[in-house]
């Protein structure tokens, strides 16, 4: 599959950690609002998890299979 936000077959999970209100996480929230629908449409079998917690530094984790 080719296209915007098409993940490699080895990617098993994508996880975002961010704060719902902090300025520090504003760019991550903006990215997710814009890109999540396209990522999910192009990768329906890959779990994309969003974990929100007060005051956390925004991070993204990718888990790959063997």
PDB file of N, CA, C, O and CB in Angstrom:
ATOM      1  N   UNK A   1       0.845  -1.161   0.000  1.00  0.00           N
ATOM      2  CA  UNK A   1       0.000   0.000   0.000  1.00  0.00           C
ATOM      3  C   UNK A   1       0.894   1.228   0.000  1.00  0.00           C
ATOM      4  O   UNK A   1       1.855   1.310   0.765  1.00  0.00           O
ATOM      5  CB  UNK A   1      -0.963  -0.005   1.210  1.00  0.00           C
ATOM      6  N   UNK A   2       0.574   2.172  -0.854  1.00  0.00           N
ATOM      7  CA  UNK A   2       1.330   3.407  -0.806  1.00  0.00           C
ATOM      8  C   UNK A   2       0.347   4.535  -0.536  1.00  0.00           C
ATOM      9  O   UNK A   2      -0.814   4.473  -0.941  1.00  0.00           O
ATOM     10  CB  UNK A   2       2.129   3.646  -2.130  1.00  0.00           C
ATOM     11  N   UNK A   3       0.809   5.533   0.132  1.00  0.00           N
ATOM     12  CA  UNK A   3      -0.059   6.653   0.452  1.00  0.00           C
ATOM     13  C   UNK A   3       0.431   7.361   1.687  1.00  0.00           C
ATOM     14  O   UNK A   3       1.350   6.911   2.372  1.00  0.00           O
ATOM     15  CB  UNK A   3      -1.491   6.191   0.644  1.00  0.00           C
ATOM     16  N   UNK A   4      -0.193   8.454   1.946  1.00  0.00           N
ATOM     17  CA  UNK A   4       0.182   9.242   3.111  1.00  0.00           C
ATOM     18  C   UNK A   4      -0.154   8.470   4.388  1.00  0.00           C
ATOM     19  O   UNK A   4      -1.274   7.992   4.567  1.00  0.00           O
ATOM     20  CB  UNK A   4      -0.533  10.614   3.096  1.00  0.00           C
ATOM     21  N   UNK A   5       0.815   8.363   5.248  1.00  0.00           N
ATOM     22  CA  UNK A   5       0.688   7.674   6.540  1.00  0.00           C
ATOM     23  C   UNK A   5       0.434   6.172   6.397  1.00  0.00           C
ATOM     24  O   UNK A   5      -0.180   5.569   7.278  1.00  0.00           O
ATOM     25  CB  UNK A   5      -0.435   8.298   7.342  1.00  0.00           C
ATOM     26  N   UNK A   6       0.887   5.570   5.323  1.00  0.00           N
ATOM     27  CA  UNK A   6       0.802   4.118   5.190  1.00  0.00           C
ATOM     28  C   UNK A   6       1.975   3.517   5.951  1.00  0.00           C
ATOM     29  O   UNK A   6       3.130   3.798   5.630  1.00  0.00           O
ATOM     30  CB  UNK A   6       0.811   3.673   3.680  1.00  0.00           C
ATOM     31  N   UNK A   7       1.695   2.701   6.947  1.00  0.00           N
ATOM     32  CA  UNK A   7       2.728   2.144   7.808  1.00  0.00           C
ATOM     33  C   UNK A   7       3.331   0.883   7.192  1.00  0.00           C
ATOM     34  O   UNK A   7       2.706   0.216   6.367  1.00  0.00           O
ATOM     35  CB  UNK A   7       2.156   1.835   9.194  1.00  0.00           C
ATOM     36  N   UNK A   8       4.544   0.575   7.605  1.00  0.00           N
ATOM     37  CA  UNK A   8       5.177  -0.668   7.217  1.00  0.00           C
ATOM     38  C   UNK A   8       4.448  -1.834   7.866  1.00  0.00           C
ATOM     39  O   UNK A   8       3.839  -1.675   8.924  1.00  0.00           O
ATOM     40  CB  UNK A   8       6.665  -0.669   7.604  1.00  0.00           C
ATOM     41  N   UNK A   9       4.505  -2.993   7.245  1.00  0.00           N
ATOM     42  CA  UNK A   9       3.804  -4.165   7.785  1.00  0.00           C
ATOM     43  C   UNK A   9       4.369  -4.610   9.128  1.00  0.00           C
ATOM     44  O   UNK A   9       3.673  -5.276   9.894  1.00  0.00           O
ATOM     45  CB  UNK A   9       3.877  -5.317   6.798  1.00  0.00           C
ATOM     46  N   UNK A  10       5.610  -4.257   9.428  1.00  0.00           N
ATOM     47  CA  UNK A  10       6.222  -4.649  10.690  1.00  0.00           C
ATOM     48  C   UNK A  10       5.730  -3.863  11.888  1.00  0.00           C
ATOM     49  O   UNK A  10       5.936  -4.283  13.027  1.00  0.00           O
ATOM     50  CB  UNK A  10       7.687  -4.508  10.592  1.00  0.00           C
ATOM     51  N   UNK A  11       5.080  -2.724  11.656  1.00  0.00           N
ATOM     52  CA  UNK A  11       4.580  -1.906  12.763  1.00  0.00           C
ATOM     53  C   UNK A  11       3.352  -2.573  13.372  1.00  0.00           C
ATOM     54  O   UNK A  11       2.359  -2.808  12.684  1.00  0.00           O
ATOM     55  CB  UNK A  11       4.240  -0.465  12.283  1.00  0.00           C
ATOM     56  N   UNK A  12       3.426  -2.872  14.655  1.00  0.00           N
ATOM     57  CA  UNK A  12       2.329  -3.563  15.348  1.00  0.00           C
ATOM     58  C   UNK A  12       1.450  -2.631  16.167  1.00  0.00           C
ATOM     59  O   UNK A  12       0.292  -2.949  16.436  1.00  0.00           O
ATOM     60  CB  UNK A  12       2.887  -4.630  16.249  1.00  0.00           C
ATOM     61  N   UNK A  13       1.989  -1.481  16.567  1.00  0.00           N
ATOM     62  CA  UNK A  13       1.220  -0.572  17.425  1.00  0.00           C
ATOM     63  C   UNK A  13       1.872   0.799  17.409  1.00  0.00           C
ATOM     64  O   UNK A  13       3.098   0.907  17.363  1.00  0.00           O
ATOM     65  CB  UNK A  13       1.125  -1.117  18.882  1.00  0.00           C
ATOM     66  N   UNK A  14       1.060   1.846  17.445  1.00  0.00           N
ATOM     67  CA  UNK A  14       1.542   3.218  17.550  1.00  0.00           C
ATOM     68  C   UNK A  14       0.842   3.842  18.744  1.00  0.00           C
ATOM     69  O   UNK A  14      -0.385   3.820  18.832  1.00  0.00           O
ATOM     70  CB  UNK A  14       1.278   4.037  16.229  1.00  0.00           C
ATOM     71  N   UNK A  15       1.615   4.395  19.654  1.00  0.00           N
ATOM     72  CA  UNK A  15       1.048   4.924  20.894  1.00  0.00           C
ATOM     73  C   UNK A  15       1.526   6.359  21.114  1.00  0.00           C
ATOM     74  O   UNK A  15       2.724   6.640  21.074  1.00  0.00           O
ATOM     75  CB  UNK A  15       1.436   4.031  22.101  1.00  0.00           C
ATOM     76  N   UNK A  16       0.574   7.258  21.346  1.00  0.00           N
ATOM     77  CA  UNK A  16       0.869   8.665  21.624  1.00  0.00           C
ATOM     78  C   UNK A  16       0.582   8.938  23.086  1.00  0.00           C
ATOM     79  O   UNK A  16      -0.476   8.559  23.588  1.00  0.00           O
ATOM     80  CB  UNK A  16       0.040   9.614  20.710  1.00  0.00           C
ATOM     81  N   UNK A  17       1.498   9.587  23.774  1.00  0.00           N
ATOM     82  CA  UNK A  17       1.300  10.050  25.148  1.00  0.00           C
ATOM     83  C   UNK A  17       1.365  11.572  25.108  1.00  0.00           C
ATOM     84  O   UNK A  17       2.322  12.146  24.589  1.00  0.00           O
ATOM     85  CB  UNK A  17       2.382   9.444  26.143  1.00  0.00           C
ATOM     86  N   UNK A  18       0.344  12.219  25.656  1.00  0.00           N
ATOM     87  CA  UNK A  18       0.333  13.684  25.648  1.00  0.00           C
ATOM     88  C   UNK A  18      -0.604  14.213  26.722  1.00  0.00           C
ATOM     89  O   UNK A  18      -1.391  13.475  27.315  1.00  0.00           O
ATOM     90  CB  UNK A  18      -0.086  14.219  24.267  1.00  0.00           C
ATOM     91  N   UNK A  19      -0.492  15.507  26.952  1.00  0.00           N
ATOM     92  CA  UNK A  19      -1.338  16.193  27.930  1.00  0.00           C
ATOM     93  C   UNK A  19      -2.509  16.842  27.184  1.00  0.00           C
ATOM     94  O   UNK A  19      -2.336  17.357  26.079  1.00  0.00           O
ATOM     95  CB  UNK A  19      -0.517  17.266  28.740  1.00  0.00           C
ATOM     96  N   UNK A  20      -3.677  16.816  27.780  1.00  0.00           N
ATOM     97  CA  UNK A  20      -4.871  17.379  27.145  1.00  0.00           C
ATOM     98  C   UNK A  20      -4.858  18.902  27.103  1.00  0.00           C
ATOM     99  O   UNK A  20      -5.529  19.499  26.261  1.00  0.00           O
ATOM    100  CB  UNK A  20      -6.105  16.909  27.870  1.00  0.00           C
ATOM    101  N   UNK A  21      -4.107  19.540  27.999  1.00  0.00           N
ATOM    102  CA  UNK A  21      -4.232  20.990  28.125  1.00  0.00           C
ATOM    103  C   UNK A  21      -2.927  21.771  27.989  1.00  0.00           C
ATOM    104  O   UNK A  21      -2.970  22.970  27.717  1.00  0.00           O
ATOM    105  CB  UNK A  21      -4.837  21.307  29.429  1.00  0.00           C
ATOM    106  N   UNK A  22      -1.782  21.140  28.166  1.00  0.00           N
ATOM    107  CA  UNK A  22      -0.534  21.897  28.218  1.00  0.00           C
ATOM    108  C   UNK A  22      -0.109  22.425  26.848  1.00  0.00           C
ATOM    109  O   UNK A  22      -0.379  21.814  25.814  1.00  0.00           O
ATOM    110  CB  UNK A  22       0.566  21.033  28.792  1.00  0.00           C
ATOM    111  N   UNK A  23       0.548  23.552  26.872  1.00  0.00           N
ATOM    112  CA  UNK A  23       1.099  24.148  25.659  1.00  0.00           C
ATOM    113  C   UNK A  23       2.161  23.233  25.061  1.00  0.00           C
ATOM    114  O   UNK A  23       2.338  23.187  23.844  1.00  0.00           O
ATOM    115  CB  UNK A  23       1.693  25.540  25.956  1.00  0.00           C
ATOM    116  N   UNK A  24       2.849  22.523  25.904  1.00  0.00           N
ATOM    117  CA  UNK A  24       3.913  21.608  25.483  1.00  0.00           C
ATOM    118  C   UNK A  24       3.378  20.514  24.551  1.00  0.00           C
ATOM    119  O   UNK A  24       4.108  20.039  23.681  1.00  0.00           O
ATOM    120  CB  UNK A  24       4.577  20.970  26.712  1.00  0.00           C
ATOM    121  N   UNK A  25       2.132  20.116  24.719  1.00  0.00           N
ATOM    122  CA  UNK A  25       1.536  19.065  23.898  1.00  0.00           C
ATOM    123  C   UNK A  25       0.670  19.612  22.760  1.00  0.00           C
ATOM    124  O   UNK A  25       0.036  18.834  22.046  1.00  0.00           O
ATOM    125  CB  UNK A  25       0.706  18.153  24.768  1.00  0.00           C
ATOM    126  N   UNK A  26       0.632  20.912  22.582  1.00  0.00           N
ATOM    127  CA  UNK A  26      -0.248  21.517  21.572  1.00  0.00           C
ATOM    128  C   UNK A  26       0.036  20.996  20.162  1.00  0.00           C
ATOM    129  O   UNK A  26      -0.898  20.699  19.416  1.00  0.00           O
ATOM    130  CB  UNK A  26      -0.097  23.033  21.594  1.00  0.00           C
ATOM    131  N   UNK A  27       1.294  20.883  19.796  1.00  0.00           N
ATOM    132  CA  UNK A  27       1.631  20.408  18.449  1.00  0.00           C
ATOM    133  C   UNK A  27       1.211  18.952  18.255  1.00  0.00           C
ATOM    134  O   UNK A  27       0.738  18.584  17.179  1.00  0.00           O
ATOM    135  CB  UNK A  27       3.139  20.559  18.190  1.00  0.00           C
ATOM    136  N   UNK A  28       1.377  18.129  19.275  1.00  0.00           N
ATOM    137  CA  UNK A  28       0.974  16.720  19.185  1.00  0.00           C
ATOM    138  C   UNK A  28      -0.542  16.611  19.041  1.00  0.00           C
ATOM    139  O   UNK A  28      -1.030  15.814  18.239  1.00  0.00           O
ATOM    140  CB  UNK A  28       1.452  15.934  20.432  1.00  0.00           C
ATOM    141  N   UNK A  29      -1.292  17.404  19.810  1.00  0.00           N
ATOM    142  CA  UNK A  29      -2.754  17.391  19.695  1.00  0.00           C
ATOM    143  C   UNK A  29      -3.190  17.844  18.307  1.00  0.00           C
ATOM    144  O   UNK A  29      -4.076  17.242  17.700  1.00  0.00           O
ATOM    145  CB  UNK A  29      -3.389  18.292  20.769  1.00  0.00           C
ATOM    146  N   UNK A  30      -2.568  18.903  17.811  1.00  0.00           N
ATOM    147  CA  UNK A  30      -2.888  19.418  16.476  1.00  0.00           C
ATOM    148  C   UNK A  30      -2.599  18.370  15.399  1.00  0.00           C
ATOM    149  O   UNK A  30      -3.399  18.179  14.484  1.00  0.00           O
ATOM    150  CB  UNK A  30      -2.088  20.702  16.191  1.00  0.00           C
ATOM    151  N   UNK A  31      -1.453  17.691  15.512  1.00  0.00           N
ATOM    152  CA  UNK A  31      -1.102  16.649  14.556  1.00  0.00           C
ATOM    153  C   UNK A  31      -2.135  15.536  14.567  1.00  0.00           C
ATOM    154  O   UNK A  31      -2.576  15.086  13.510  1.00  0.00           O
ATOM    155  CB  UNK A  31       0.282  16.086  14.861  1.00  0.00           C
ATOM    156  N   UNK A  32      -2.525  15.086  15.756  1.00  0.00           N
ATOM    157  CA  UNK A  32      -3.482  13.984  15.854  1.00  0.00           C
ATOM    158  C   UNK A  32      -4.850  14.370  15.299  1.00  0.00           C
ATOM    159  O   UNK A  32      -5.490  13.565  14.623  1.00  0.00           O
ATOM    160  CB  UNK A  32      -3.621  13.537  17.302  1.00  0.00           C
ATOM    161  N   UNK A  33      -5.297  15.572  15.573  1.00  0.00           N
ATOM    162  CA  UNK A  33      -6.589  16.019  15.037  1.00  0.00           C
ATOM    163  C   UNK A  33      -6.561  15.993  13.516  1.00  0.00           C
ATOM    164  O   UNK A  33      -7.543  15.610  12.880  1.00  0.00           O
ATOM    165  CB  UNK A  33      -6.932  17.441  15.542  1.00  0.00           C
ATOM    166  N   UNK A  34      -5.451  16.396  12.940  1.00  0.00           N
ATOM    167  CA  UNK A  34      -5.320  16.464  11.490  1.00  0.00           C
ATOM    168  C   UNK A  34      -5.048  15.096  10.868  1.00  0.00           C
ATOM    169  O   UNK A  34      -5.652  14.755   9.851  1.00  0.00           O
ATOM    170  CB  UNK A  34      -4.214  17.425  11.118  1.00  0.00           C
ATOM    171  N   UNK A  35      -4.156  14.313  11.457  1.00  0.00           N
ATOM    172  CA  UNK A  35      -3.633  13.119  10.796  1.00  0.00           C
ATOM    173  C   UNK A  35      -4.297  11.807  11.218  1.00  0.00           C
ATOM    174  O   UNK A  35      -4.237  10.836  10.464  1.00  0.00           O
ATOM    175  CB  UNK A  35      -2.178  13.023  11.053  1.00  0.00           C
ATOM    176  N   UNK A  36      -4.915  11.743  12.373  1.00  0.00           N
ATOM    177  CA  UNK A  36      -5.470  10.473  12.857  1.00  0.00           C
ATOM    178  C   UNK A  36      -6.447   9.830  11.872  1.00  0.00           C
ATOM    179  O   UNK A  36      -6.324   8.636  11.598  1.00  0.00           O
ATOM    180  CB  UNK A  36      -6.169  10.693  14.181  1.00  0.00           C
ATOM    181  N   UNK A  37      -7.412  10.577  11.329  1.00  0.00           N
ATOM    182  CA  UNK A  37      -8.352   9.916  10.410  1.00  0.00           C
ATOM    183  C   UNK A  37      -7.667   9.268   9.202  1.00  0.00           C
ATOM    184  O   UNK A  37      -8.050   8.172   8.792  1.00  0.00           O
ATOM    185  CB  UNK A  37      -9.376  10.919   9.923  1.00  0.00           C
ATOM    186  N   UNK A  38      -6.673   9.927   8.638  1.00  0.00           N
ATOM    187  CA  UNK A  38      -5.952   9.376   7.487  1.00  0.00           C
ATOM    188  C   UNK A  38      -5.115   8.183   7.893  1.00  0.00           C
ATOM    189  O   UNK A  38      -5.092   7.174   7.188  1.00  0.00           O
ATOM    190  CB  UNK A  38      -5.065  10.440   6.845  1.00  0.00           C
ATOM    191  N   UNK A  39      -4.421   8.283   9.032  1.00  0.00           N
ATOM    192  CA  UNK A  39      -3.619   7.149   9.501  1.00  0.00           C
ATOM    193  C   UNK A  39      -4.503   5.929   9.719  1.00  0.00           C
ATOM    194  O   UNK A  39      -4.142   4.826   9.307  1.00  0.00           O
ATOM    195  CB  UNK A  39      -2.877   7.507  10.804  1.00  0.00           C
ATOM    196  N   UNK A  40      -5.652   6.107  10.358  1.00  0.00           N
ATOM    197  CA  UNK A  40      -6.533   4.979  10.655  1.00  0.00           C
ATOM    198  C   UNK A  40      -7.149   4.412   9.384  1.00  0.00           C
ATOM    199  O   UNK A  40      -7.298   3.197   9.255  1.00  0.00           O
ATOM    200  CB  UNK A  40      -7.634   5.404  11.626  1.00  0.00           C
ATOM    201  N   UNK A  41      -7.507   5.278   8.448  1.00  0.00           N
ATOM    202  CA  UNK A  41      -8.083   4.812   7.188  1.00  0.00           C
ATOM    203  C   UNK A  41      -7.081   3.974   6.398  1.00  0.00           C
ATOM    204  O   UNK A  41      -7.453   2.955   5.815  1.00  0.00           O
ATOM    205  CB  UNK A  41      -8.551   6.001   6.347  1.00  0.00           C
ATOM    206  N   UNK A  42      -5.814   4.390   6.370  1.00  0.00           N
ATOM    207  CA  UNK A  42      -4.783   3.686   5.605  1.00  0.00           C
ATOM    208  C   UNK A  42      -4.193   2.491   6.341  1.00  0.00           C
ATOM    209  O   UNK A  42      -3.500   1.677   5.731  1.00  0.00           O
ATOM    210  CB  UNK A  42      -3.680   4.638   5.250  1.00  0.00           C
ATOM    211  N   UNK A  43      -4.453   2.368   7.637  1.00  0.00           N
ATOM    212  CA  UNK A  43      -3.887   1.292   8.459  1.00  0.00           C
ATOM    213  C   UNK A  43      -4.941   0.754   9.421  1.00  0.00           C
ATOM    214  O   UNK A  43      -4.759   0.842  10.635  1.00  0.00           O
ATOM    215  CB  UNK A  43      -2.650   1.794   9.244  1.00  0.00           C
ATOM    216  N   UNK A  44      -6.034   0.202   8.908  1.00  0.00           N
ATOM    217  CA  UNK A  44      -7.136  -0.184   9.802  1.00  0.00           C
ATOM    218  C   UNK A  44      -6.792  -1.301  10.784  1.00  0.00           C
ATOM    219  O   UNK A  44      -7.444  -1.423  11.820  1.00  0.00           O
ATOM    220  CB  UNK A  44      -8.309  -0.609   8.984  1.00  0.00           C
ATOM    221  N   UNK A  45      -5.791  -2.110  10.484  1.00  0.00           N
ATOM    222  CA  UNK A  45      -5.442  -3.221  11.365  1.00  0.00           C
ATOM    223  C   UNK A  45      -4.419  -2.851  12.442  1.00  0.00           C
ATOM    224  O   UNK A  45      -4.202  -3.621  13.378  1.00  0.00           O
ATOM    225  CB  UNK A  45      -4.910  -4.357  10.545  1.00  0.00           C
ATOM    226  N   UNK A  46      -3.790  -1.679  12.319  1.00  0.00           N
ATOM    227  CA  UNK A  46      -2.767  -1.250  13.272  1.00  0.00           C
ATOM    228  C   UNK A  46      -3.403  -0.441  14.394  1.00  0.00           C
ATOM    229  O   UNK A  46      -4.017   0.592  14.125  1.00  0.00           O
ATOM    230  CB  UNK A  46      -1.673  -0.421  12.566  1.00  0.00           C
ATOM    231  N   UNK A  47      -3.276  -0.881  15.644  1.00  0.00           N
ATOM    232  CA  UNK A  47      -3.808  -0.086  16.754  1.00  0.00           C
ATOM    233  C   UNK A  47      -3.051   1.242  16.880  1.00  0.00           C
ATOM    234  O   UNK A  47      -1.820   1.270  16.912  1.00  0.00           O
ATOM    235  CB  UNK A  47      -3.720  -0.881  18.078  1.00  0.00           C
ATOM    236  N   UNK A  48      -3.803   2.325  16.950  1.00  0.00           N
ATOM    237  CA  UNK A  48      -3.241   3.653  17.198  1.00  0.00           C
ATOM    238  C   UNK A  48      -3.874   4.115  18.495  1.00  0.00           C
ATOM    239  O   UNK A  48      -5.060   4.441  18.542  1.00  0.00           O
ATOM    240  CB  UNK A  48      -3.516   4.675  15.996  1.00  0.00           C
ATOM    241  N   UNK A  49      -3.067   4.139  19.552  1.00  0.00           N
ATOM    242  CA  UNK A  49      -3.584   4.457  20.877  1.00  0.00           C
ATOM    243  C   UNK A  49      -3.150   5.850  21.293  1.00  0.00           C
ATOM    244  O   UNK A  49      -2.014   6.261  21.057  1.00  0.00           O
ATOM    245  CB  UNK A  49      -3.113   3.424  21.905  1.00  0.00           C
ATOM    246  N   UNK A  50      -4.070   6.566  21.914  1.00  0.00           N
ATOM    247  CA  UNK A  50      -3.799   7.911  22.402  1.00  0.00           C
ATOM    248  C   UNK A  50      -4.040   7.886  23.904  1.00  0.00           C
ATOM    249  O   UNK A  50      -5.149   7.618  24.366  1.00  0.00           O
ATOM    250  CB  UNK A  50      -4.699   8.995  21.683  1.00  0.00           C
ATOM    251  N   UNK A  51      -2.991   8.168  24.651  1.00  0.00           N
ATOM    252  CA  UNK A  51      -3.060   8.171  26.111  1.00  0.00           C
ATOM    253  C   UNK A  51      -2.836   9.590  26.599  1.00  0.00           C
ATOM    254  O   UNK A  51      -1.782  10.181  26.361  1.00  0.00           O
ATOM    255  CB  UNK A  51      -2.014   7.196  26.734  1.00  0.00           C
ATOM    256  N   UNK A  52      -3.837  10.135  27.288  1.00  0.00           N
ATOM    257  CA  UNK A  52      -3.749  11.497  27.794  1.00  0.00           C
ATOM    258  C   UNK A  52      -3.588  11.466  29.312  1.00  0.00           C
ATOM    259  O   UNK A  52      -4.263  10.714  30.015  1.00  0.00           O
ATOM    260  CB  UNK A  52      -4.999  12.318  27.390  1.00  0.00           C
ATOM    261  N   UNK A  53      -2.673  12.305  29.791  1.00  0.00           N
ATOM    262  CA  UNK A  53      -2.452  12.421  31.226  1.00  0.00           C
ATOM    263  C   UNK A  53      -1.975  13.841  31.516  1.00  0.00           C
ATOM    264  O   UNK A  53      -1.230  14.427  30.731  1.00  0.00           O
ATOM    265  CB  UNK A  53      -1.416  11.358  31.732  1.00  0.00           C
ATOM    266  N   UNK A  54      -2.397  14.370  32.612  1.00  0.00           N
ATOM    267  CA  UNK A  54      -2.082  15.746  32.972  1.00  0.00           C
ATOM    268  C   UNK A  54      -0.584  15.946  33.182  1.00  0.00           C
ATOM    269  O   UNK A  54       0.037  15.239  33.976  1.00  0.00           O
ATOM    270  CB  UNK A  54      -2.839  16.144  34.228  1.00  0.00           C
ATOM    271  N   UNK A  55      -0.014  16.899  32.476  1.00  0.00           N
ATOM    272  CA  UNK A  55       1.362  17.314  32.697  1.00  0.00           C
ATOM    273  C   UNK A  55       2.442  16.443  32.089  1.00  0.00           C
ATOM    274  O   UNK A  55       3.621  16.667  32.365  1.00  0.00           O
ATOM    275  CB  UNK A  55       1.594  17.394  34.112  1.00  0.00           C
ATOM    276  N   UNK A  56       2.093  15.456  31.272  1.00  0.00           N
ATOM    277  CA  UNK A  56       3.136  14.604  30.696  1.00  0.00           C
ATOM    278  C   UNK A  56       3.776  15.275  29.482  1.00  0.00           C
ATOM    279  O   UNK A  56       3.153  16.076  28.785  1.00  0.00           O
ATOM    280  CB  UNK A  56       2.555  13.235  30.299  1.00  0.00           C
ATOM    281  N   UNK A  57       5.024  14.926  29.259  1.00  0.00           N
ATOM    282  CA  UNK A  57       5.730  15.392  28.078  1.00  0.00           C
ATOM    283  C   UNK A  57       5.255  14.556  26.888  1.00  0.00           C
ATOM    284  O   UNK A  57       5.160  13.334  27.003  1.00  0.00           O
ATOM    285  CB  UNK A  57       7.286  15.292  28.265  1.00  0.00           C
ATOM    286  N   UNK A  58       4.952  15.188  25.745  1.00  0.00           N
ATOM    287  CA  UNK A  58       4.460  14.408  24.609  1.00  0.00           C
ATOM    288  C   UNK A  58       5.520  13.451  24.067  1.00  0.00           C
ATOM    289  O   UNK A  58       6.679  13.824  23.881  1.00  0.00           O
ATOM    290  CB  UNK A  58       3.994  15.341  23.499  1.00  0.00           C
ATOM    291  N   UNK A  59       5.100  12.217  23.819  1.00  0.00           N
ATOM    292  CA  UNK A  59       5.994  11.188  23.287  1.00  0.00           C
ATOM    293  C   UNK A  59       5.204  10.293  22.358  1.00  0.00           C
ATOM    294  O   UNK A  59       3.982  10.184  22.461  1.00  0.00           O
ATOM    295  CB  UNK A  59       6.650  10.359  24.427  1.00  0.00           C
ATOM    296  N   UNK A  60       5.919   9.656  21.451  1.00  0.00           N
ATOM    297  CA  UNK A  60       5.306   8.658  20.587  1.00  0.00           C
ATOM    298  C   UNK A  60       6.139   7.387  20.661  1.00  0.00           C
ATOM    299  O   UNK A  60       7.370   7.430  20.642  1.00  0.00           O
ATOM    300  CB  UNK A  60       5.191   9.171  19.116  1.00  0.00           C
ATOM    301  N   UNK A  61       5.451   6.262  20.747  1.00  0.00           N
ATOM    302  CA  UNK A  61       6.111   4.962  20.811  1.00  0.00           C
ATOM    303  C   UNK A  61       5.605   4.117  19.652  1.00  0.00           C
ATOM    304  O   UNK A  61       4.409   4.110  19.358  1.00  0.00           O
ATOM    305  CB  UNK A  61       5.850   4.253  22.183  1.00  0.00           C
ATOM    306  N   UNK A  62       6.501   3.417  19.004  1.00  0.00           N
ATOM    307  CA  UNK A  62       6.144   2.486  17.942  1.00  0.00           C
ATOM    308  C   UNK A  62       6.624   1.107  18.345  1.00  0.00           C
ATOM    309  O   UNK A  62       7.778   0.940  18.740  1.00  0.00           O
ATOM    310  CB  UNK A  62       6.753   2.916  16.575  1.00  0.00           C
ATOM    311  N   UNK A  63       5.751   0.117  18.248  1.00  0.00           N
ATOM    312  CA  UNK A  63       6.120  -1.256  18.579  1.00  0.00           C
ATOM    313  C   UNK A  63       6.111  -2.075  17.291  1.00  0.00           C
ATOM    314  O   UNK A  63       5.132  -2.095  16.544  1.00  0.00           O
ATOM    315  CB  UNK A  63       5.145  -1.868  19.646  1.00  0.00           C
ATOM    316  N   UNK A  64       7.232  -2.747  17.059  1.00  0.00           N
ATOM    317  CA  UNK A  64       7.398  -3.552  15.852  1.00  0.00           C
ATOM    318  C   UNK A  64       7.416  -5.021  16.204  1.00  0.00           C
ATOM    319  O   UNK A  64       7.877  -5.409  17.278  1.00  0.00           O
ATOM    320  CB  UNK A  64       8.680  -3.168  15.110  1.00  0.00           C
ATOM    321  N   UNK A  65       6.914  -5.836  15.296  1.00  0.00           N
ATOM    322  CA  UNK A  65       6.941  -7.291  15.467  1.00  0.00           C
ATOM    323  C   UNK A  65       8.242  -7.869  14.938  1.00  0.00           C
ATOM    324  O   UNK A  65       9.076  -7.144  14.397  1.00  0.00           O
ATOM    325  CB  UNK A  65       5.746  -7.942  14.757  1.00  0.00           C
ATOM    326  N   UNK A  66       8.411  -9.148  15.090  1.00  0.00           N
ATOM    327  CA  UNK A  66       9.631  -9.821  14.650  1.00  0.00           C
ATOM    328  C   UNK A  66       9.486 -10.245  13.236  1.00  0.00           C
ATOM    329  O   UNK A  66      10.408 -10.834  12.671  1.00  0.00           O
ATOM    330  CB  UNK A  66       9.956 -11.016  15.524  1.00  0.00           C
TER     331      UNK A  66
END
